[in-house]
Amino acid sequence: MSAPKKNIRPTGRTTPTQQRLWLMYPPRLIKKPFIWEVGHKFKVVTNIRQASVTDEIGIVCLELDGPREEVKAAIKWLQKNGVNVEPVEISVIAS
């Protein structure tokens, strides 16, 4: 006979979350694979929603899905590496 299963609730740190962000890269960072690295360094799923990359600037709309603490850590890591990160403002009409 197996032991009864415990009802384990996720804590705020492990609660799944999804964040949609604008990433803006200066020219010196355009060729670095930041999105690939984020997906390998952190327990997050990346989803590119929109992108425009030229020789002068890279702008990417990125969704990050994962535990809240992992998403926050991924955002901090991107910022620490020189990527400007801003939340996407979703209008009522668009949603």
BAVEX-507182 format. One record per residue: residue in one letter; residue number from 1; x, y, z of N, C-alpha, C in turn. Coordinates in Angstrom, 2 decimals, padded with zeros to 5 digits. Layout:
<recs>
<rec><rest>A</rest><nr>NUM</nr><n_u>X</n_u><n_v>Y</n_v><n_w>Z</n_w><ca_u>X</ca_u><ca_v>Y</ca_v><ca_w>Z</ca_w><c_u>X</c_u><c_v>Y</c_v><c_w>Z</c_w></rec>
...
</recs>
This chain:
<recs>
<rec><rest>M</rest><nr>1</nr><n_u>000.84</n_u><n_v>-001.17</n_v><n_w>000.00</n_w><ca_u>000.00</ca_u><ca_v>000.00</ca_v><ca_w>000.00</ca_w><c_u>000.89</c_u><c_v>001.24</c_v><c_w>000.00</c_w></rec>
<rec><rest>S</rest><nr>2</nr><n_u>000.61</n_u><n_v>002.18</n_v><n_w>-000.88</n_w><ca_u>001.44</ca_u><ca_v>003.37</ca_v><ca_w>-000.96</ca_w><c_u>000.95</c_u><c_v>004.44</c_v><c_w>000.01</c_w></rec>
<rec><rest>A</rest><nr>3</nr><n_u>001.86</n_u><n_v>005.33</n_v><n_w>000.37</n_w><ca_u>001.53</ca_u><ca_v>006.41</ca_v><ca_w>001.29</ca_w><c_u>000.60</c_u><c_v>007.40</c_v><c_w>000.59</c_w></rec>
<rec><rest>P</rest><nr>4</nr><n_u>-000.28</n_u><n_v>008.04</n_v><n_w>001.35</n_w><ca_u>-001.18</ca_u><ca_v>009.02</ca_v><ca_w>000.73</ca_w><c_u>-000.38</c_u><c_v>010.20</c_v><c_w>000.18</c_w></rec>
<rec><rest>K</rest><nr>5</nr><n_u>-000.85</n_u><n_v>010.73</n_v><n_w>-000.95</n_w><ca_u>-000.16</ca_u><ca_v>011.85</ca_v><ca_w>-001.57</ca_w><c_u>-000.44</c_u><c_v>013.13</c_v><c_w>-000.79</c_w></rec>
<rec><rest>K</rest><nr>6</nr><n_u>000.60</n_u><n_v>013.92</n_v><n_w>-000.61</n_w><ca_u>000.45</ca_u><ca_v>015.20</ca_v><ca_w>000.05</ca_w><c_u>000.03</c_u><c_v>016.23</c_v><c_w>-000.98</c_w></rec>
<rec><rest>N</rest><nr>7</nr><n_u>-000.84</n_u><n_v>017.11</n_v><n_w>-000.55</n_w><ca_u>-001.29</ca_u><ca_v>018.18</ca_v><ca_w>-001.43</ca_w><c_u>-000.27</c_u><c_v>019.30</c_v><c_w>-001.35</c_w></rec>
<rec><rest>I</rest><nr>8</nr><n_u>000.63</n_u><n_v>019.36</n_v><n_w>-002.32</n_w><ca_u>001.70</ca_u><ca_v>020.36</ca_v><ca_w>-002.31</ca_w><c_u>001.30</c_u><c_v>021.52</c_v><c_w>-003.21</c_w></rec>
<rec><rest>R</rest><nr>9</nr><n_u>001.28</n_u><n_v>022.70</n_v><n_w>-002.62</n_w><ca_u>000.98</ca_u><ca_v>023.90</ca_v><ca_w>-003.39</ca_w><c_u>002.28</c_u><c_v>024.60</c_v><c_w>-003.74</c_w></rec>
<rec><rest>P</rest><nr>10</nr><n_u>002.34</n_u><n_v>025.16</n_v><n_w>-004.95</n_w><ca_u>003.54</ca_u><ca_v>025.92</ca_v><ca_w>-005.29</ca_w><c_u>003.63</c_u><c_v>027.18</c_v><c_w>-004.44</c_w></rec>
<rec><rest>T</rest><nr>11</nr><n_u>004.83</n_u><n_v>027.52</n_v><n_w>-004.06</n_w><ca_u>005.03</ca_u><ca_v>028.78</ca_v><ca_w>-003.33</ca_w><c_u>005.11</c_u><c_v>029.91</c_v><c_w>-004.33</c_w></rec>
<rec><rest>G</rest><nr>12</nr><n_u>005.14</n_u><n_v>031.14</n_v><n_w>-003.87</n_w><ca_u>005.24</ca_u><ca_v>032.30</ca_v><ca_w>-004.75</ca_w><c_u>006.47</c_u><c_v>032.24</c_v><c_w>-005.63</c_w></rec>
<rec><rest>R</rest><nr>13</nr><n_u>007.53</n_u><n_v>031.61</n_v><n_w>-005.12</n_w><ca_u>008.78</ca_u><ca_v>031.54</ca_v><ca_w>-005.89</ca_w><c_u>008.68</c_u><c_v>030.56</c_v><c_w>-007.05</c_w></rec>
<rec><rest>T</rest><nr>14</nr><n_u>007.87</n_u><n_v>029.51</n_v><n_w>-006.88</n_w><ca_u>007.78</ca_u><ca_v>028.49</ca_v><ca_w>-007.92</ca_w><c_u>006.49</c_u><c_v>028.58</c_v><c_w>-008.73</c_w></rec>
<rec><rest>T</rest><nr>15</nr><n_u>005.62</n_u><n_v>029.53</n_v><n_w>-008.39</n_w><ca_u>004.38</ca_u><ca_v>029.70</ca_v><ca_w>-009.12</ca_w><c_u>004.69</c_u><c_v>029.99</c_v><c_w>-010.59</c_w></rec>
<rec><rest>P</rest><nr>16</nr><n_u>004.07</n_u><n_v>029.24</n_v><n_w>-011.50</n_w><ca_u>004.33</ca_u><ca_v>029.51</ca_v><ca_w>-012.91</ca_w><c_u>003.86</c_u><c_v>030.92</c_v><c_w>-013.29</c_w></rec>
<rec><rest>T</rest><nr>17</nr><n_u>004.62</n_u><n_v>031.56</n_v><n_w>-014.13</n_w><ca_u>004.26</ca_u><ca_v>032.89</ca_v><ca_w>-014.58</ca_w><c_u>004.65</c_u><c_v>033.04</c_v><c_w>-016.05</c_w></rec>
<rec><rest>Q</rest><nr>18</nr><n_u>004.01</n_u><n_v>033.99</n_v><n_w>-016.70</n_w><ca_u>004.37</ca_u><ca_v>034.32</ca_v><ca_w>-018.07</ca_w><c_u>004.56</c_u><c_v>035.82</c_v><c_w>-018.15</c_w></rec>
<rec><rest>Q</rest><nr>19</nr><n_u>005.66</n_u><n_v>036.24</n_v><n_w>-018.73</n_w><ca_u>005.91</ca_u><ca_v>037.67</ca_v><ca_w>-018.90</ca_w><c_u>006.23</c_u><c_v>037.94</c_v><c_w>-020.35</c_w></rec>
<rec><rest>R</rest><nr>20</nr><n_u>005.61</n_u><n_v>038.98</n_v><n_w>-020.88</n_w><ca_u>005.91</ca_u><ca_v>039.41</ca_v><ca_w>-022.25</ca_w><c_u>006.75</c_u><c_v>040.68</c_v><c_w>-022.14</c_w></rec>
<rec><rest>L</rest><nr>21</nr><n_u>007.89</n_u><n_v>040.67</n_v><n_w>-022.80</n_w><ca_u>008.87</ca_u><ca_v>041.74</ca_v><ca_w>-022.64</ca_w><c_u>009.36</c_u><c_v>042.26</c_v><c_w>-023.99</c_w></rec>
<rec><rest>W</rest><nr>22</nr><n_u>009.76</n_u><n_v>043.53</n_v><n_w>-023.99</n_w><ca_u>010.51</ca_u><ca_v>044.09</ca_v><ca_w>-025.12</ca_w><c_u>011.98</c_u><c_v>044.05</c_v><c_w>-024.75</c_w></rec>
<rec><rest>L</rest><nr>23</nr><n_u>012.79</n_u><n_v>043.47</n_v><n_w>-025.61</n_w><ca_u>014.24</ca_u><ca_v>043.47</ca_v><ca_w>-025.44</ca_w><c_u>014.81</c_u><c_v>044.39</c_v><c_w>-026.51</c_w></rec>
<rec><rest>M</rest><nr>24</nr><n_u>015.68</n_u><n_v>045.31</n_v><n_w>-026.09</n_w><ca_u>016.33</ca_u><ca_v>046.21</ca_v><ca_w>-027.03</ca_w><c_u>017.83</c_u><c_v>046.07</c_v><c_w>-026.89</c_w></rec>
<rec><rest>Y</rest><nr>25</nr><n_u>018.48</n_u><n_v>045.71</n_v><n_w>-028.00</n_w><ca_u>019.92</ca_u><ca_v>045.46</ca_v><ca_w>-028.02</ca_w><c_u>020.64</c_u><c_v>046.62</c_v><c_w>-028.68</c_w></rec>
<rec><rest>P</rest><nr>26</nr><n_u>021.72</n_u><n_v>047.10</n_v><n_w>-028.09</n_w><ca_u>022.56</ca_u><ca_v>048.07</ca_v><ca_w>-028.79</ca_w><c_u>023.37</c_u><c_v>047.33</c_v><c_w>-029.87</c_w></rec>
<rec><rest>P</rest><nr>27</nr><n_u>023.93</n_u><n_v>048.06</n_v><n_w>-030.83</n_w><ca_u>024.66</ca_u><ca_v>047.42</ca_v><ca_w>-031.95</ca_w><c_u>025.73</c_u><c_v>046.43</c_v><c_w>-031.51</c_w></rec>
<rec><rest>R</rest><nr>28</nr><n_u>026.46</n_u><n_v>046.71</n_v><n_w>-030.44</n_w><ca_u>027.56</ca_u><ca_v>045.81</ca_v><ca_w>-030.04</ca_w><c_u>027.08</c_u><c_v>044.45</c_v><c_w>-029.54</c_w></rec>
<rec><rest>L</rest><nr>29</nr><n_u>025.77</n_u><n_v>044.33</n_v><n_w>-029.22</n_w><ca_u>025.24</ca_u><ca_v>043.07</ca_v><ca_w>-028.67</ca_w><c_u>024.36</c_u><c_v>042.28</c_v><c_w>-029.63</c_w></rec>
<rec><rest>I</rest><nr>30</nr><n_u>024.11</n_u><n_v>042.82</n_v><n_w>-030.82</n_w><ca_u>023.15</ca_u><ca_v>042.21</ca_v><ca_w>-031.74</ca_w><c_u>023.50</c_u><c_v>040.76</c_v><c_w>-032.10</c_w></rec>
<rec><rest>K</rest><nr>31</nr><n_u>024.75</n_u><n_v>040.44</n_v><n_w>-032.21</n_w><ca_u>025.14</ca_u><ca_v>039.09</ca_v><ca_w>-032.65</ca_w><c_u>025.23</c_u><c_v>038.07</c_v><c_w>-031.52</c_w></rec>
<rec><rest>K</rest><nr>32</nr><n_u>025.03</n_u><n_v>038.50</n_v><n_w>-030.28</n_w><ca_u>025.10</ca_u><ca_v>037.57</ca_v><ca_w>-029.14</ca_w><c_u>023.78</c_u><c_v>036.80</c_v><c_w>-029.03</c_w></rec>
<rec><rest>P</rest><nr>33</nr><n_u>023.84</n_u><n_v>035.49</n_v><n_w>-028.77</n_w><ca_u>022.62</ca_u><ca_v>034.66</ca_v><ca_w>-028.71</ca_w><c_u>021.94</c_u><c_v>034.69</c_v><c_w>-027.33</c_w></rec>
<rec><rest>F</rest><nr>34</nr><n_u>021.49</n_u><n_v>035.87</n_v><n_w>-026.90</n_w><ca_u>020.92</ca_u><ca_v>036.00</ca_v><ca_w>-025.56</ca_w><c_u>019.69</c_u><c_v>035.13</c_v><c_w>-025.33</c_w></rec>
<rec><rest>I</rest><nr>35</nr><n_u>018.80</n_u><n_v>035.05</n_v><n_w>-026.30</n_w><ca_u>017.57</ca_u><ca_v>034.28</ca_v><ca_w>-026.10</ca_w><c_u>017.90</c_u><c_v>032.80</c_v><c_w>-025.95</c_w></rec>
<rec><rest>W</rest><nr>36</nr><n_u>018.80</n_u><n_v>032.30</n_v><n_w>-026.75</n_w><ca_u>019.24</ca_u><ca_v>030.91</ca_v><ca_w>-026.62</ca_w><c_u>019.84</c_u><c_v>030.68</c_v><c_w>-025.24</c_w></rec>
<rec><rest>E</rest><nr>37</nr><n_u>020.71</n_u><n_v>031.60</n_v><n_w>-024.81</n_w><ca_u>021.36</ca_u><ca_v>031.46</ca_v><ca_w>-023.50</ca_w><c_u>020.35</c_u><c_v>031.47</c_v><c_w>-022.36</c_w></rec>
<rec><rest>V</rest><nr>38</nr><n_u>019.36</n_u><n_v>032.35</n_v><n_w>-022.43</n_w><ca_u>018.34</ca_u><ca_v>032.42</ca_v><ca_w>-021.37</ca_w><c_u>017.62</c_u><c_v>031.08</c_v><c_w>-021.25</c_w></rec>
<rec><rest>G</rest><nr>39</nr><n_u>017.30</n_u><n_v>030.48</n_v><n_w>-022.39</n_w><ca_u>016.61</ca_u><ca_v>029.19</ca_v><ca_w>-022.38</ca_w><c_u>017.45</c_u><c_v>028.05</c_v><c_w>-021.83</c_w></rec>
<rec><rest>H</rest><nr>40</nr><n_u>018.76</n_u><n_v>028.20</n_v><n_w>-021.83</n_w><ca_u>019.65</ca_u><ca_v>027.16</ca_v><ca_w>-021.30</ca_w><c_u>020.13</c_u><c_v>027.43</c_v><c_w>-019.88</c_w></rec>
<rec><rest>K</rest><nr>41</nr><n_u>020.24</n_u><n_v>028.69</n_v><n_w>-019.51</n_w><ca_u>020.73</ca_u><ca_v>029.04</ca_v><ca_w>-018.17</ca_w><c_u>019.63</c_u><c_v>028.99</c_v><c_w>-017.11</c_w></rec>
<rec><rest>F</rest><nr>42</nr><n_u>018.38</n_u><n_v>029.22</n_v><n_w>-017.54</n_w><ca_u>017.26</ca_u><ca_v>029.33</ca_v><ca_w>-016.59</ca_w><c_u>016.16</c_u><c_v>028.35</c_v><c_w>-016.98</c_w></rec>
<rec><rest>K</rest><nr>43</nr><n_u>015.34</n_u><n_v>027.99</n_v><n_w>-016.01</n_w><ca_u>014.24</ca_u><ca_v>027.06</ca_v><ca_w>-016.26</ca_w><c_u>013.04</c_u><c_v>027.84</c_v><c_w>-016.80</c_w></rec>
<rec><rest>V</rest><nr>44</nr><n_u>013.23</n_u><n_v>028.36</n_v><n_w>-018.00</n_w><ca_u>012.18</ca_u><ca_v>029.14</ca_v><ca_w>-018.66</ca_w><c_u>012.02</c_u><c_v>028.66</c_v><c_w>-020.10</c_w></rec>
<rec><rest>V</rest><nr>45</nr><n_u>010.83</n_u><n_v>028.89</n_v><n_w>-020.64</n_w><ca_u>010.56</ca_u><ca_v>028.63</ca_v><ca_w>-022.04</ca_w><c_u>010.49</c_u><c_v>029.98</c_v><c_w>-022.72</c_w></rec>
<rec><rest>T</rest><nr>46</nr><n_u>011.23</n_u><n_v>030.13</n_v><n_w>-023.81</n_w><ca_u>011.23</ca_u><ca_v>031.39</ca_v><ca_w>-024.55</ca_w><c_u>010.34</c_u><c_v>031.27</c_v><c_w>-025.78</c_w></rec>
<rec><rest>N</rest><nr>47</nr><n_u>009.64</n_u><n_v>032.36</n_v><n_w>-026.09</n_w><ca_u>008.79</ca_u><ca_v>032.39</ca_v><ca_w>-027.27</ca_w><c_u>008.92</c_u><c_v>033.77</c_v><c_w>-027.90</c_w></rec>
<rec><rest>I</rest><nr>48</nr><n_u>009.54</n_u><n_v>033.83</n_v><n_w>-029.07</n_w><ca_u>009.70</ca_u><ca_v>035.11</ca_v><ca_w>-029.77</ca_w><c_u>008.37</c_u><c_v>035.44</c_v><c_w>-030.43</c_w></rec>
<rec><rest>R</rest><nr>49</nr><n_u>007.79</n_u><n_v>036.57</n_v><n_w>-030.04</n_w><ca_u>006.50</ca_u><ca_v>037.00</ca_v><ca_w>-030.57</ca_w><c_u>006.66</c_u><c_v>037.96</c_v><c_w>-031.75</c_w></rec>
<rec><rest>Q</rest><nr>50</nr><n_u>007.74</n_u><n_v>038.70</n_v><n_w>-031.76</n_w><ca_u>007.99</ca_u><ca_v>039.67</ca_v><ca_w>-032.82</ca_w><c_u>009.47</c_u><c_v>040.05</c_v><c_w>-032.74</c_w></rec>
<rec><rest>A</rest><nr>51</nr><n_u>010.06</n_u><n_v>040.36</n_v><n_w>-033.88</n_w><ca_u>011.47</ca_u><ca_v>040.78</ca_v><ca_w>-033.86</ca_w><c_u>011.79</c_u><c_v>041.65</c_v><c_w>-035.06</c_w></rec>
<rec><rest>S</rest><nr>52</nr><n_u>012.69</n_u><n_v>042.59</n_v><n_w>-034.81</n_w><ca_u>013.22</ca_u><ca_v>043.44</ca_v><ca_w>-035.87</ca_w><c_u>014.69</c_u><c_v>043.69</c_v><c_w>-035.53</c_w></rec>
<rec><rest>V</rest><nr>53</nr><n_u>015.56</n_u><n_v>043.19</n_v><n_w>-036.38</n_w><ca_u>016.99</ca_u><ca_v>043.31</ca_v><ca_w>-036.11</ca_w><c_u>017.68</c_u><c_v>043.92</c_v><c_w>-037.33</c_w></rec>
<rec><rest>T</rest><nr>54</nr><n_u>018.41</n_u><n_v>044.99</n_v><n_w>-037.10</n_w><ca_u>019.20</ca_u><ca_v>045.63</ca_v><ca_w>-038.15</ca_w><c_u>020.64</c_u><c_v>045.73</c_v><c_w>-037.64</c_w></rec>
<rec><rest>D</rest><nr>55</nr><n_u>021.50</n_u><n_v>046.37</n_v><n_w>-038.41</n_w><ca_u>022.87</ca_u><ca_v>046.57</ca_v><ca_w>-037.95</ca_w><c_u>022.94</c_u><c_v>047.57</c_v><c_w>-036.81</c_w></rec>
<rec><rest>E</rest><nr>56</nr><n_u>021.93</n_u><n_v>048.43</n_v><n_w>-036.68</n_w><ca_u>021.94</ca_u><ca_v>049.49</ca_v><ca_w>-035.67</ca_w><c_u>021.26</c_u><c_v>049.10</c_v><c_w>-034.36</c_w></rec>
<rec><rest>I</rest><nr>57</nr><n_u>020.21</n_u><n_v>048.26</n_v><n_w>-034.43</n_w><ca_u>019.46</ca_u><ca_v>047.94</ca_v><ca_w>-033.21</ca_w><c_u>018.72</c_u><c_v>046.61</c_v><c_w>-033.37</c_w></rec>
<rec><rest>G</rest><nr>58</nr><n_u>018.53</n_u><n_v>045.95</n_v><n_w>-032.26</n_w><ca_u>017.71</ca_u><ca_v>044.74</ca_v><ca_w>-032.24</ca_w><c_u>016.56</c_u><c_v>044.96</c_v><c_w>-031.27</c_w></rec>
<rec><rest>I</rest><nr>59</nr><n_u>015.34</n_u><n_v>044.72</n_v><n_w>-031.74</n_w><ca_u>014.16</ca_u><ca_v>044.85</ca_v><ca_w>-030.88</ca_w><c_u>013.39</c_u><c_v>043.53</c_v><c_w>-030.98</c_w></rec>
<rec><rest>V</rest><nr>60</nr><n_u>013.15</n_u><n_v>042.91</n_v><n_w>-029.82</n_w><ca_u>012.49</ca_u><ca_v>041.62</ca_v><ca_w>-029.79</ca_w><c_u>011.39</c_u><c_v>041.65</c_v><c_w>-028.74</c_w></rec>
<rec><rest>C</rest><nr>61</nr><n_u>010.21</n_u><n_v>041.15</n_v><n_w>-029.13</n_w><ca_u>009.14</ca_u><ca_v>040.93</ca_v><ca_w>-028.16</ca_w><c_u>009.24</c_u><c_v>039.46</c_v><c_w>-027.76</c_w></rec>
<rec><rest>L</rest><nr>62</nr><n_u>009.52</n_u><n_v>039.21</n_v><n_w>-026.50</n_w><ca_u>009.80</ca_u><ca_v>037.86</ca_v><ca_w>-026.01</ca_w><c_u>008.88</c_u><c_v>037.50</c_v><c_w>-024.86</c_w></rec>
<rec><rest>E</rest><nr>63</nr><n_u>008.31</n_u><n_v>036.30</n_v><n_w>-024.92</n_w><ca_u>007.57</ca_u><ca_v>035.76</ca_v><ca_w>-023.78</ca_w><c_u>008.49</c_u><c_v>034.83</c_v><c_w>-023.01</c_w></rec>
<rec><rest>L</rest><nr>64</nr><n_u>008.47</n_u><n_v>034.95</n_v><n_w>-021.70</n_w><ca_u>009.19</ca_u><ca_v>034.03</ca_v><ca_w>-020.83</ca_w><c_u>008.16</c_u><c_v>033.32</c_v><c_w>-019.96</c_w></rec>
<rec><rest>D</rest><nr>65</nr><n_u>008.16</n_u><n_v>032.00</n_v><n_w>-019.99</n_w><ca_u>007.28</ca_u><ca_v>031.18</ca_v><ca_w>-019.17</ca_w><c_u>008.14</c_u><c_v>030.35</c_v><c_w>-018.23</c_w></rec>
<rec><rest>G</rest><nr>66</nr><n_u>007.75</n_u><n_v>030.29</n_v><n_w>-016.96</n_w><ca_u>008.48</ca_u><ca_v>029.45</ca_v><ca_w>-016.02</ca_w><c_u>008.18</c_u><c_v>029.86</c_v><c_w>-014.60</c_w></rec>
<rec><rest>P</rest><nr>67</nr><n_u>008.86</n_u><n_v>029.25</n_v><n_w>-013.65</n_w><ca_u>008.69</ca_u><ca_v>029.64</ca_v><ca_w>-012.24</ca_w><c_u>009.04</c_u><c_v>031.12</c_v><c_w>-012.06</c_w></rec>
<rec><rest>R</rest><nr>68</nr><n_u>008.27</n_u><n_v>031.81</n_v><n_w>-011.26</n_w><ca_u>008.43</ca_u><ca_v>033.26</ca_v><ca_w>-011.07</ca_w><c_u>009.88</c_u><c_v>033.66</c_v><c_w>-010.78</c_w></rec>
<rec><rest>E</rest><nr>69</nr><n_u>010.57</n_u><n_v>032.95</n_v><n_w>-009.90</n_w><ca_u>011.96</ca_u><ca_v>033.30</ca_v><ca_w>-009.56</ca_w><c_u>012.90</c_u><c_v>033.11</c_v><c_w>-010.74</c_w></rec>
<rec><rest>E</rest><nr>70</nr><n_u>012.66</n_u><n_v>032.10</n_v><n_w>-011.57</n_w><ca_u>013.50</ca_u><ca_v>031.87</ca_v><ca_w>-012.75</ca_w><c_u>013.30</c_u><c_v>032.98</c_v><c_w>-013.78</c_w></rec>
<rec><rest>V</rest><nr>71</nr><n_u>012.05</n_u><n_v>033.40</n_v><n_w>-013.97</n_w><ca_u>011.76</ca_u><ca_v>034.49</ca_v><ca_w>-014.91</ca_w><c_u>012.43</c_u><c_v>035.78</c_v><c_w>-014.43</c_w></rec>
<rec><rest>K</rest><nr>72</nr><n_u>012.31</n_u><n_v>036.07</n_v><n_w>-013.13</n_w><ca_u>012.95</ca_u><ca_v>037.27</ca_v><ca_w>-012.58</ca_w><c_u>014.47</c_u><c_v>037.21</c_v><c_w>-012.73</c_w></rec>
<rec><rest>A</rest><nr>73</nr><n_u>015.04</n_u><n_v>036.05</n_v><n_w>-012.48</n_w><ca_u>016.50</ca_u><ca_v>035.89</ca_v><ca_w>-012.61</ca_w><c_u>016.94</c_u><c_v>036.05</c_v><c_w>-014.06</c_w></rec>
<rec><rest>A</rest><nr>74</nr><n_u>016.15</n_u><n_v>035.53</n_v><n_w>-014.99</n_w><ca_u>016.49</ca_u><ca_v>035.66</ca_v><ca_w>-016.41</ca_w><c_u>016.47</c_u><c_v>037.13</c_v><c_w>-016.84</c_w></rec>
<rec><rest>I</rest><nr>75</nr><n_u>015.48</n_u><n_v>037.87</n_v><n_w>-016.36</n_w><ca_u>015.38</ca_u><ca_v>039.30</ca_v><ca_w>-016.69</ca_w><c_u>016.59</c_u><c_v>040.05</c_v><c_w>-016.13</c_w></rec>
<rec><rest>K</rest><nr>76</nr><n_u>016.93</n_u><n_v>039.77</n_v><n_w>-014.88</n_w><ca_u>018.10</ca_u><ca_v>040.43</ca_v><ca_w>-014.26</ca_w><c_u>019.37</c_u><c_v>040.11</c_v><c_w>-015.03</c_w></rec>
<rec><rest>W</rest><nr>77</nr><n_u>019.52</n_u><n_v>038.86</n_v><n_w>-015.47</n_w><ca_u>020.70</ca_u><ca_v>038.45</ca_v><ca_w>-016.22</ca_w><c_u>020.79</c_u><c_v>039.20</c_v><c_w>-017.55</c_w></rec>
<rec><rest>L</rest><nr>78</nr><n_u>019.67</n_u><n_v>039.32</n_v><n_w>-018.25</n_w><ca_u>019.65</ca_u><ca_v>040.06</ca_v><ca_w>-019.51</ca_w><c_u>020.08</c_u><c_v>041.51</c_v><c_w>-019.29</c_w></rec>
<rec><rest>Q</rest><nr>79</nr><n_u>019.51</n_u><n_v>042.14</n_v><n_w>-018.25</n_w><ca_u>019.84</ca_u><ca_v>043.53</ca_v><ca_w>-017.96</ca_w><c_u>021.31</c_u><c_v>043.69</c_v><c_w>-017.59</c_w></rec>
<rec><rest>K</rest><nr>80</nr><n_u>021.81</n_u><n_v>042.77</n_v><n_w>-016.80</n_w><ca_u>023.22</ca_u><ca_v>042.81</ca_v><ca_w>-016.38</ca_w><c_u>024.16</c_u><c_v>042.72</c_v><c_w>-017.59</c_w></rec>
<rec><rest>N</rest><nr>81</nr><n_u>023.70</n_u><n_v>042.04</n_v><n_w>-018.64</n_w><ca_u>024.51</ca_u><ca_v>041.86</ca_v><ca_w>-019.84</ca_w><c_u>024.28</c_u><c_v>042.95</c_v><c_w>-020.89</c_w></rec>
<rec><rest>G</rest><nr>82</nr><n_u>023.57</n_u><n_v>044.02</n_v><n_w>-020.52</n_w><ca_u>023.45</ca_u><ca_v>045.17</ca_v><ca_w>-021.41</ca_w><c_u>022.20</c_u><c_v>045.24</c_v><c_w>-022.27</c_w></rec>
<rec><rest>V</rest><nr>83</nr><n_u>021.26</n_u><n_v>044.31</n_v><n_w>-022.07</n_w><ca_u>020.02</ca_u><ca_v>044.35</ca_v><ca_w>-022.84</ca_w><c_u>019.00</c_u><c_v>045.19</c_v><c_w>-022.07</c_w></rec>
<rec><rest>N</rest><nr>84</nr><n_u>018.37</n_u><n_v>046.13</n_v><n_w>-022.76</n_w><ca_u>017.31</ca_u><ca_v>046.92</ca_v><ca_w>-022.15</ca_w><c_u>016.03</c_u><c_v>046.09</c_v><c_w>-022.16</c_w></rec>
<rec><rest>V</rest><nr>85</nr><n_u>015.41</n_u><n_v>045.87</n_v><n_w>-020.99</n_w><ca_u>014.23</ca_u><ca_v>045.02</ca_v><ca_w>-020.87</ca_w><c_u>013.08</c_u><c_v>045.86</c_v><c_w>-020.33</c_w></rec>
<rec><rest>E</rest><nr>86</nr><n_u>011.97</n_u><n_v>045.86</n_v><n_w>-021.06</n_w><ca_u>010.77</ca_u><ca_v>046.61</ca_v><ca_w>-020.65</ca_w><c_u>009.56</c_u><c_v>045.69</c_v><c_w>-020.77</c_w></rec>
<rec><rest>P</rest><nr>87</nr><n_u>008.60</n_u><n_v>045.79</n_v><n_w>-019.84</n_w><ca_u>007.38</ca_u><ca_v>044.99</ca_v><ca_w>-019.98</ca_w><c_u>006.54</c_u><c_v>045.48</c_v><c_w>-021.16</c_w></rec>
<rec><rest>V</rest><nr>88</nr><n_u>005.84</n_u><n_v>044.56</n_v><n_w>-021.79</n_w><ca_u>004.93</ca_u><ca_v>044.92</ca_v><ca_w>-022.89</ca_w><c_u>003.62</c_u><c_v>045.37</c_v><c_w>-022.26</c_w></rec>
<rec><rest>E</rest><nr>89</nr><n_u>003.15</n_u><n_v>046.52</n_v><n_w>-022.67</n_w><ca_u>001.84</ca_u><ca_v>047.01</ca_v><ca_w>-022.22</ca_w><c_u>000.82</c_u><c_v>046.47</c_v><c_w>-023.21</c_w></rec>
<rec><rest>I</rest><nr>90</nr><n_u>-000.09</n_u><n_v>045.63</n_v><n_w>-022.74</n_w><ca_u>-001.11</ca_u><ca_v>045.05</ca_v><ca_w>-023.61</ca_w><c_u>-002.39</c_u><c_v>045.86</c_v><c_w>-023.44</c_w></rec>
<rec><rest>S</rest><nr>91</nr><n_u>-002.92</n_u><n_v>046.38</n_v><n_w>-024.53</n_w><ca_u>-004.13</ca_u><ca_v>047.18</ca_v><ca_w>-024.44</ca_w><c_u>-005.35</c_u><c_v>046.27</c_v><c_w>-024.30</c_w></rec>
<rec><rest>V</rest><nr>92</nr><n_u>-006.44</n_u><n_v>046.82</n_v><n_w>-023.80</n_w><ca_u>-007.67</ca_u><ca_v>046.08</ca_v><ca_w>-023.61</ca_w><c_u>-008.20</c_u><c_v>045.61</c_v><c_w>-024.96</c_w></rec>
<rec><rest>I</rest><nr>93</nr><n_u>-008.05</n_u><n_v>046.42</n_v><n_w>-025.99</n_w><ca_u>-008.53</ca_u><ca_v>046.08</ca_v><ca_w>-027.32</ca_w><c_u>-007.78</c_u><c_v>044.88</c_v><c_w>-027.89</c_w></rec>
<rec><rest>A</rest><nr>94</nr><n_u>-006.47</n_u><n_v>044.82</n_v><n_w>-027.66</n_w><ca_u>-005.65</ca_u><ca_v>043.74</ca_v><ca_w>-028.21</ca_w><c_u>-005.88</c_u><c_v>042.42</c_v><c_w>-027.51</c_w></rec>
<rec><rest>S</rest><nr>95</nr><n_u>-006.30</n_u><n_v>042.42</n_v><n_w>-026.25</n_w><ca_u>-006.44</ca_u><ca_v>041.16</ca_v><ca_w>-025.51</ca_w><c_u>-007.80</c_u><c_v>040.56</c_v><c_w>-025.59</c_w></rec>
</recs>
